[in-house]
């Protein structure tokens, strides 16, 4: 009797193809390095010249969290299984991702949350929430400055400031506005060859801002607050929570590659 032809072994059935995950479900953008010389945001980051664009992301997808680099520049692709996703352009308020054969997807920048916390932690007293609510200003107990305290912030000695009560209150009350309108911006600062930031770089201080003339300048890299390193959101939050009665602080910064110390005294 003739035997029936053996069926071809093609292996187990393929798993069903799931829905495509939006990029915003895979990651969030915490910071950007935005080069104003390229408003289209299409220039890849050049570490030697410190030009172009990059973004620092936090992955929500557990597979990406273990293997993907958090620092992305224009043209970079996510690793498998999301290699179809590529960084198309980086802007001050958003990052545009391109997926093969699909419509571009934009992910907003979360930088402003970080900046709010940093402003509150340095010029506030650390009370209250560490993340300022978007719908309400930060609060601070009324300041009673001594009679000999200056009515306006002064630089009593080089790089040593006495901050007026009105300036402290205004910065605290207007923290959301200051950050939301771009009066001051922060991005992580990386040294050549480093995979983690060495500080927070001040990208912009708008002319006429309450922060203008208070010691820090655009391009400065904030390294530490009272000796505590400032490298990430978590470190800033930890410092704020651990120092509820802050009345003076020292900023260790780097300016044009050189270390510099700025000292501030607040009303008591």
C-alpha positions as MATLAB code, in Angstrom:
seq = 'XXXXXXXXXXXXXXXXXXXXXXXXXXXXXXXXXXXXXXXXXXXXXXXXXXXXXXXXXXXXXXXXXXXXXXXXXXXXXXXXXXXXXXXXXXXXXXXXXXXXXXXXXXXXXXXXXXXXXXXXXXXXXXXXXXXXXXXXXXXXXXXXXXXXXXXXXXXXXXXXXXXXXXXXXXXXXXXXXXXXXXXXXXXXXXXXXXXXXXXXXXXXXXXXXXXXXXXXXXXXXXXXXXXXXXXXXXXXXXXXXXXXXXXXXXXXXXXXXXXXXXXXXXXX';
ca = [
       0.000    0.000    0.000;
       1.376    3.419   -0.977;
       2.117    5.692    1.936;
       0.601    9.166    2.065;
       3.188   11.945    1.497;
       4.478   13.346    4.756;
       3.232   16.830    5.481;
       5.866   19.572    5.590;
       6.815   20.631    9.109;
       6.531   24.400    9.212;
       6.791   24.752   12.980;
       4.312   26.196   15.460;
       1.857   28.843   14.327;
       3.055   32.430   14.503;
       1.649   34.525   17.350;
      -0.994   37.035   16.337;
       0.294   40.460   15.409;
      -0.595   42.934   18.128;
      -1.492   46.552   17.805;
       1.295   49.035   17.171;
       2.209   50.878   20.368;
       2.368   54.669   20.121;
       5.835   56.057   20.802;
       4.422   58.015   23.740;
       3.527   54.662   25.346;
       7.127   53.468   24.980;
       9.002   56.449   26.385;
       8.828   59.960   27.766;
      11.199   62.797   26.874;
      12.702   64.386   29.985;
      15.126   66.913   28.475;
      16.369   68.197   25.145;
      19.544   69.872   23.958;
      18.077   72.326   21.458;
      20.394   74.098   19.040;
      18.820   77.433   18.063;
      21.001   77.519   14.948;
      18.881   74.698   13.500;
      15.210   75.545   14.163;
      14.073   72.572   12.077;
      15.703   70.283   14.638;
      17.182   67.936   12.041;
      20.903   68.204   12.877;
      22.426   65.288   14.757;
      24.302   66.117   17.951;
      28.032   66.796   17.565;
      29.698   66.240   20.932;
      33.010   67.792   19.853;
      31.370   71.063   18.787;
      28.366   70.875   21.163;
      26.017   71.666   18.291;
      22.947   69.910   16.945;
      20.232   68.241   18.964;
      19.771   65.384   21.419;
      17.111   64.244   23.852;
      17.248   62.312   27.116;
      14.409   59.828   27.506;
      12.953   57.564   30.180;
      11.585   54.298   28.861;
       8.194   52.964   29.891;
       8.620   49.731   27.922;
      10.421   47.175   30.143;
      12.364   45.651   27.228;
      13.706   49.051   26.195;
      14.469   50.002   29.786;
      17.010   47.169   30.014;
      18.774   47.605   26.675;
      18.155   51.003   25.113;
      20.406   54.032   25.558;
      18.591   56.988   27.189;
      20.473   59.548   25.072;
      19.108   59.872   21.523;
      20.046   62.155   18.654;
      18.544   62.796   15.223;
      18.650   59.637   13.098;
      18.956   57.204   16.011;
      16.668   54.175   16.048;
      15.244   52.320   19.000;
      16.522   48.745   19.405;
      14.465   45.652   18.595;
      11.621   45.048   18.640;
      11.025   48.760   17.940;
      13.786   49.434   15.387;
      11.227   50.785   12.933;
      11.065   53.901   15.132;
      13.609   56.623   14.389;
      14.223   60.114   15.787;
      13.284   62.493   12.967;
      13.704   65.905   14.606;
      14.186   67.454   18.052;
      12.566   70.726   19.069;
      12.485   72.787   22.230;
       9.059   71.502   23.248;
       8.746   68.155   21.445;
      10.571   65.294   19.744;
       9.277   63.937   16.438;
       9.612   60.189   15.842;
       9.193   58.509   12.456;
       7.989   54.930   12.055;
       8.522   53.045    8.787;
       5.494   53.639    6.586;
       3.537   55.358    9.335;
       2.591   58.908   10.261;
       5.078   60.945   12.338;
       4.498   60.869   16.098;
       5.321   63.717   18.481;
       6.269   63.268   22.142;
       6.259   66.410   24.324;
       9.293   67.432   26.390;
       8.896   67.072   30.147;
      11.739   69.481   30.962;
       9.464   72.036   32.602;
       8.608   69.710   35.495;
      12.310   69.387   36.297;
      12.912   73.121   36.067;
      10.003   73.902   38.399;
      11.402   71.599   41.028;
      14.893   73.066   40.727;
      13.667   76.653   41.063;
      11.506   75.748   44.056;
      14.277   73.781   45.718;
      16.875   76.532   45.399;
      14.864   79.668   46.104;
      12.037   78.179   48.146;
      12.190   76.629   51.582;
      11.460   73.072   50.485;
       8.002   72.876   52.089;
       5.062   71.523   50.203;
       5.037   69.307   47.127;
       8.262   68.787   45.228;
       6.414   68.939   41.914;
       4.587   72.230   41.572;
       0.997   71.888   40.357;
       0.365   73.388   36.937;
      -2.857   75.059   38.026;
      -1.607   76.797   41.164;
       1.515   78.692   42.201;
       3.907   77.468   44.839;
       3.283   78.667   48.373;
       5.736   79.827   51.024;
       5.180   81.224   54.497;
       5.382   85.001   54.726;
       8.968   86.212   54.944;
       9.899   88.643   57.678;
      13.243   90.093   56.738;
      15.274   92.017   59.284;
      15.461   95.789   58.954;
      19.012   95.706   57.636;
      18.129   93.215   54.890;
      18.267   94.764   51.384;
      14.991   95.600   49.662;
      16.414   94.344   46.363;
      18.809   91.486   45.690;
      22.398   92.680   45.850;
      25.816   91.227   45.149;
      27.523   92.287   48.352;
      30.811   90.713   47.294;
      31.875   89.032   44.053;
      29.674   85.953   43.559;
      28.030   86.387   46.970;
      24.395   87.530   46.962;
      21.754   88.609   49.448;
      18.361   87.709   47.984;
      15.550   90.116   48.821;
      12.301   88.894   50.354;
      10.323   90.222   47.380;
      12.476   88.302   44.909;
      12.117   85.065   46.870;
       8.347   85.478   47.035;
       8.043   86.452   43.372;
      10.108   83.502   42.140;
       8.123   81.117   44.332;
       4.732   82.499   43.286;
       5.633   82.766   39.599;
       7.582   79.508   39.298;
       5.089   77.994   36.840;
       5.042   81.146   34.716;
       8.825   81.543   34.758;
       9.353   78.020   33.507;
       6.298   77.842   31.267;
       7.269   80.947   29.287;
      10.887   79.895   28.926;
      12.358   82.488   31.300;
      14.835   79.800   32.327;
      15.516   76.372   30.818;
      17.673   73.419   31.881;
      19.144   70.472   30.000;
      21.486   67.713   31.214;
      25.170   68.363   30.564;
      27.404   65.569   29.285;
      31.169   65.495   29.087;
      32.802   63.890   26.079;
      32.649   60.116   26.378;
      30.343   60.110   29.431;
      27.062   58.202   29.362;
      25.560   60.036   32.357;
      25.143   63.788   32.917;
      27.689   65.729   34.972;
      25.275   68.520   35.881;
      22.362   70.647   34.668;
      23.167   73.160   31.947;
      21.309   76.492   31.908;
      20.138   76.926   28.344;
      18.430   80.289   28.528;
      17.600   83.161   30.869;
      15.185   85.525   29.191;
      16.183   89.231   29.272;
      14.120   91.005   31.919;
      13.480   87.791   33.831;
      13.441   87.911   37.631;
      16.432   85.544   37.470;
      18.541   87.854   35.315;
      21.530   89.285   37.149;
      21.318   86.816   40.028;
      24.692   85.172   39.388;
      23.938   82.320   37.001;
      24.261   82.824   33.252;
      23.198   80.945   30.123;
      25.697   78.181   29.454;
      26.561   77.668   33.138;
      26.475   74.067   34.333;
      25.045   73.647   37.841;
      27.088   70.896   39.500;
      25.816   70.857   43.081;
      23.688   72.593   45.705;
      25.460   72.910   49.066;
      27.803   70.140   47.996;
      25.018   67.778   46.934;
      25.429   66.745   43.268;
      22.717   67.834   40.862;
      22.558   65.276   38.075;
      18.934   64.217   37.918;
      15.414   64.895   39.055;
      15.711   62.358   41.858;
      18.761   64.047   43.389;
      17.082   67.452   43.338;
      13.925   66.072   44.973;
      15.945   64.262   47.650;
      17.811   67.478   48.509;
      14.585   69.478   48.781;
      12.984   66.910   51.087;
      16.063   66.670   53.305;
      16.444   70.450   53.809;
      13.069   71.957   54.763;
      14.616   74.976   56.548;
      16.913   76.170   53.758;
      17.944   79.785   54.369;
      21.230   79.883   52.469;
      22.765   77.843   49.703;
      25.869   77.516   47.606;
      25.869   76.652   43.923;
      28.915   74.943   42.513;
      28.876   75.680   38.808;
      31.094   75.348   35.784;
      31.478   78.397   33.538;
      33.393   78.131   30.287;
      35.044   74.986   31.598;
      36.159   76.539   34.897;
      34.710   75.901   38.384;
      32.960   78.770   40.166;
      31.108   79.055   43.486;
      28.016   81.235   43.929;
      26.772   81.928   47.459;
      23.253   83.075   48.357;
      21.711   84.219   51.613;
      17.937   84.322   52.003;
      15.876   86.406   54.467;
      15.432   84.789   57.872;
];
